[in-house]
Amino acid sequence: NLSVTAHLLGGAVMAASADDGVIDVNHEVFGYPGLYVVDGSAIPANVGVNPSLTITAMAERFADRFPSRA
């Protein structure tokens, strides 16, 4: 009765501060302005199923929030 997957997640998880994670809610790495992480490493835990839609949703959310250069 364990939720397991072969999909590697985590490593650069999203959090409120650098004490709890690697990136903020805008996917920017704490302490490194302009460096963003937009892949499965932002997901802090196993989602129990193929995470492709979760990763896609997070990437689309990032793209929508990313500041334009115009």
Secondary structure, DSSP 4 states (H G I P E B T S, - for coil): -----SS---SS-B-SSTTT-SB-TTSBBTT-TT-B--SGGG--S--SS-THHHHHHHHHHHHHHSPP--
